[in-house]
Amino acid sequence: MKLITYLTFAGNCEEALNFYKETLSGEILQLSHMGEGQMEVPESVNGKVMHARLKFGDNELYMSDNFDPSSIKQGNNVSLSLQSDNLAQTETLFNKLSANGNVIMPLQDTFWGARFGMFTDKFGIQWMINCELKKEAALN
């Protein structure tokens, strides 16, 4: 299991990604834009960052723009993202961490080949949990 900080932006993610890349001497490992994949997106966010990964040193930051830029306020745009390669562990962690919190997206299979869910825990911390299904299948 790996814990990664996830930053969400109100439309300027690509600018922030390039700033952090330059400042931290990082490497962009992944950059995908909304509207490129199978998921339909509102015209207002078409071309914005769907998901980006930046590596610097032994660290990684994940980033994206939000579908609703008006919901982004400084201080609420940081989430903790748990990356797991064990489906049973993913489901257990999702259920335990989200208990008495607010589930934003139930744990479900996604078009990118993972089981994914989002919630705010009972302490107000935002979480994302992702388990790549290909990795899980490879383990069996």
Order of alpha helices (4+ residues) and beta strands (2+ residues): beta-alpha-beta-beta-beta-beta-alpha-beta-beta-beta-alpha
